[in-house]
Amino acid sequence: MSNYPQIVRSLVRRVLFAVVCFALGFFVLFRTGGSMLEGYAGGLMGCACIIAGAIVLAFPLARLLSESSGGLFYPGRRFDRPQPMYSIPQAKRQKGQYEEAIDGFEQIAVDYPDEVQPYIEMMDIAIVNLKDPGRANAIYLRGVSAMKKNEDKETLARMFTAIRTRLNARPSN
């Protein structure tokens, strides 16, 4: 959840006070004169005003800068269960165990019905490795019927079209 509006409001209120502190500090610094004691006292007072203005701005500026980078360490999105492990079926595919890889992606598709990636991987194996466009088409139709979001259906259709073009691809010499 983003706190940007609240942080910016706090920053705007503090900027007004900080500008007054900075102006007063610079005015005192450049207007001090007379004896050495007056110069030291004026310099000390001017620096104190500038430091007070910086302290007033430091906290909301730090919150504003850390709001975006804080997501790296404390993400706002929580998962209620572990994320799918694509590495196991991908490793089986690398070893040439295509049916086992498809079975692994099938299990991911069953366990995570909102995921598009397992269907894409299964279509890719069916076309690229098994050279079976009928099976890829069946996987595509099953994936489209399983997807709830229109954007997921469009992604699956776009990927099916792209993967299907690899069926007749000839290696260039």
N, C-alpha and C positions, 0 to 999 in steps of 0.2 A: 504494500500500500504506500502510495507516494505522499509525502508531506511537503511537497514543493510550495503550494500556496501559503501554508502556514509559515514556512521558513522565509519566504520572500516578504511576507507582511512584517515579520519580526525584523528582517534585515532593513526594510525601508524605514521603520520607526527608529531603529538604532543609527541609521546613516545620518539622520537629521541631527541627532545628538553628537555623533562623531565629527561631523563637519564643523559644528560649533567648537568642539574641543581642538580640532586641527587648526582652525582659523585663530583661535585664541592663543594656542601654543606658538604658531609662527609669528603672530603679532608681537607676543612677549619676547620671543627670541630676537627679532629684528629691531625692536624698539628699546632694548636695554642699553643703557649707557652709564656714563658717570664713573664712579669708582669701581675698583676691581670687585669689591664685595657685592655691589649692585649688579655687576655683570654676571657673577657666579649665581647669585640668587635668581636673576632673570632667566639665565640659561637653564637652571634647574627647574624653575616653574614652567618654562616653555616646553622643555622635554617631558615634564610630568603630564602636561596637558595633551601632548601628542601621544604619549604612551597610553593615557586614559582613553583617548579616541580609538586607538588600535585595539585595546582590550575590549571595548564595547562592540567593535565589529568582528572580533576574532571568533566568537562562538557561533553566530549564525552563518558566517562564511565557512567555517569548518563543517557545520551541519550540511550546508548546501553542497559542498564539494564531496563530502563523504556519503551523501544520500545515494548517488549513482554508483560509486565504487563499493558501497556496503553490500550490494547485491551479490558481489563475488564471494563474500564470506558467509553471508546470511541471506540466502535466496528467499524471496517472498512466497514462492510456489512450493507447496509441500506435496509429497507423494504418499498416498495411503498404502502403497505396496511397492515392491521392488520393480524397477524398470526391466523391460524385456532384454534377454541376453541373446543378441544376434551372433555373438562370436562363435558359439558352438556350431550352429548350422553352417556358418560361413567357413569354418575350419573344415567341416566335412565336405563342403563343396570344393575347397582347395585340394583336398585329398582325392577327389574324383568320386566320392560317395554321394552321388546326386540324389538318389531316392531318400537316403537318410537325411540329407540336407533339407529336402522338401518336407519330409516328415517333421523336422525340427521347426521349420517356418510355419507349418500347419498348426503345430502346438502353440506357437506364439500367437497366431491369428485367432485361435480358440480362446486363449487366456487373455488376450488384449484385443477385443473386437474393434476398438477405435483406431488401431494402428494400420496405416496404409503400407508401411515398409515390408511386412512379410509377404504380402501379395505381389509387390513389385519384385522381390527377390525370387519368389517361386516362378513368376512369369519369365524372369531372366534365365533361370536354370532350365525351364522347359524349352525355351527357344534357343538359347545360345549353346547349352550343353547337350540337351536331349534331342534338339531339332524336332520338337513336337508342337506345332502351332495349335492343334486341336486341344491339347491339354492346357496350353497357355490361355486359349480363349475360354475354356471352362473355368480356369482360375480367375481370369478377369471378370467373368460374369458373376461368379460367387463373391468376389471382392466388392463389386459394385452393389450387389444386393445387401452385403453386410455393412457397408458404409452408411452412416446417418447424415453426415454433413455433405452438402453439395460440392464444397471445395475439395473434399477428399475424393469424391467421385470423379471430379474433373482432373485431379492430379493422377488418379489411377488410369483414367482414359488416356491422358497425355503420355504417361509412361508406357502404357501398353502399345500405343502407336509408335513410340520411339523404339521400344525394344523389338517390336515386330519387324522393323526395318533391318535389324541385324540378322534376320533369318537368311536373307539372300546376299548378304555382304560377302564380297570376294576380297581376299587379301591382295594388296597392291604389291607389285614386283618392282 
